Amino acid sequence: MNTSVILKLYSVESMDFQIYKKMLGDWASSQQPVFIMGPERSGTSLLFQQVSNHPEFCDFSHATVETFCFIKPWLLLEAAGPDNYEMRVYLGQKNFNSFQEKIHPLIERNRKLSAEGMLLQYLNSAERETIWYERRYKHLLRAFFYNSWQNLGKKRLVEKTPAHIRCAEEILSAFPNAKLLICTRDPAEIIASHKKRFKKEVELGKKPGDQSIAWLNHSTTDYLKYFSAIDNKISALAARHSNKLIVVPYGQLTSEPEQNLKKVFDFIGVDNIGATASADEKTEQAWDPLLNQAPQKNLVDFSEQLSRQDIELIDAHRPTLKNSWI
């Protein structure tokens, strides 16, 4: 991109907006939001429910929310539609128009960058850092969470999107004091859970080739490659940000919930009220009644979902994972 285009883009931002960005930066540095991530079907919903039930955190008993905001931040710049629905739930539906008015300079900047041919997707691009910086995604996401924070009563933020494991570095660049809870689970249980869910979706009327359930229908080999990539990502993050994350294995969380929830709450720096509260004291979950129960082991009969060959592949692969997945 030539220098004249970049200079024109800077002129889009008024002094008032520069002040707004400075305020967002100060606010982001003062916050300790919790981001829950990890492979799909690894217990992220269960952990999200436990954290959001805590009185210091924003309450999401009314809905499950996976914003994908760090995966597809450009959707915050677009008109309201199905692709940014859950982002709007998090933000508050009635607040979306006023939010976009506040970030109008970013909308204009991104419109011009798109006209110049810059990609929207940064994650898989060789120009990842350039796209992230030039499109000002960090400021956009800070504005999104700041306005959500106001909508949610200025309580501590918690957000759950499994795929955010792919952009943990960007999360920490936007929120330097964020805490990451990374869920893991035995690979055989994850794969069997995917297969079981896929069958259920087909039984409910979806066609096997429906793109909305494609994420549930991969080969065992592809799943294992994916788990290895996540495992490597966890190790790399731990090497750089050991005080910013913990791994929360599903098996440990469900077999010894009080002990492991205490570890979680100690790590994020709140009293252990969520692990010890009685059922009567906890907020009822409207969106998934099963989550109203105490954490408990969800046993999966592998023989119903996995072939002998699948199980042999998984057994051979499991020892190669460096982090705890049990």
HUGI-V17090 format. One record per pair of residues at least 6 apart in sequence whose ideal C-beta (glycine too) atoms are under 7 Angstrom apart, sorted by the first residue. I is the first residue (numbers start at 1). J is the second residue. Records with the same first field share a line. If there is no record, write none. Layout:
BEGIN
I: J, J
END
This chain:
BEGIN
1: 116, 118
5: 116
9: 109, 112
12: 105, 108, 109
13: 105
14: 105
17: 105
21: 139
24: 139, 142, 143, 146
25: 142
27: 146
28: 142, 174, 175
29: 176, 177
31: 157, 175, 177
32: 156, 177, 178, 179, 269
33: 145, 156, 157, 158, 159, 175, 178
34: 51, 158, 179, 181, 268
35: 159, 164, 171, 178, 180
36: 44, 47, 48, 158, 160, 181, 183
37: 44, 161, 162, 164, 165, 168, 180, 182
38: 44, 162, 165, 182, 183, 184
39: 162, 190, 226, 227, 230
40: 162, 215
41: 190, 193, 194
42: 183, 184, 185, 190, 250
43: 183, 185, 250, 253
44: 160, 162, 183
45: 64, 288, 291
46: 291, 295
47: 181, 183, 248, 253
48: 158, 160
49: 285, 291
50: 261, 274
51: 57, 158
52: 58, 59, 60, 158
53: 274, 282, 283
54: 270, 273, 274
55: 273
56: 155, 156, 270
57: 155, 156, 158
58: 152, 153, 155, 156, 157, 158
59: 283
61: 283, 284, 285, 286
62: 286, 287
63: 89, 287
64: 287, 288
65: 86, 89, 90
66: 86, 160, 161
67: 86, 87, 90, 159, 161
68: 161, 163
69: 76, 87, 141, 144
70: 141, 164, 167, 170, 171
71: 123, 163, 164, 167
73: 137, 140, 141
74: 110, 120
75: 83, 84, 87
76: 84, 87, 140, 144
77: 106, 107, 110
78: 84
80: 88, 96
88: 96
90: 148
91: 99, 144, 147, 148, 151
92: 151
95: 147, 151
99: 147
100: 107
102: 143
103: 140, 143
106: 136, 139, 140
109: 136
110: 135
113: 134, 135
114: 120
118: 131, 134
119: 125, 131
122: 128, 131, 132
123: 166, 167
125: 131
132: 138, 170
138: 173, 174
141: 174
142: 174
145: 157
148: 157
149: 157
164: 171
165: 182, 230, 233
168: 180, 237
171: 178
172: 178, 241, 244
178: 244
179: 244, 267, 268
180: 244, 245
181: 246, 248, 264
182: 234, 245, 247, 248
183: 248, 250
184: 247, 249, 250, 323, 324, 325
185: 249, 250, 251, 325
186: 251, 325, 326
187: 224, 227, 314, 317, 318, 325
188: 302, 306, 311, 314
189: 300
191: 220, 223, 306, 314
192: 300, 302, 305, 306
193: 300
194: 216
195: 305
196: 305
197: 216
198: 213, 216, 217
201: 213, 216
202: 208
206: 213
220: 310, 313, 314
221: 313
224: 313, 314, 317
227: 321
228: 320
231: 321, 322, 323
234: 247, 323
235: 322, 323
237: 245
238: 245
246: 267
247: 323, 324
248: 264
249: 324, 325, 326
251: 326
252: 260
253: 260, 295
254: 295, 296, 297, 298
255: 297
257: 275, 294, 295
258: 275, 276
261: 274, 275
262: 272, 275
265: 271, 272, 274, 275
284: 292
285: 291, 292
302: 311
END
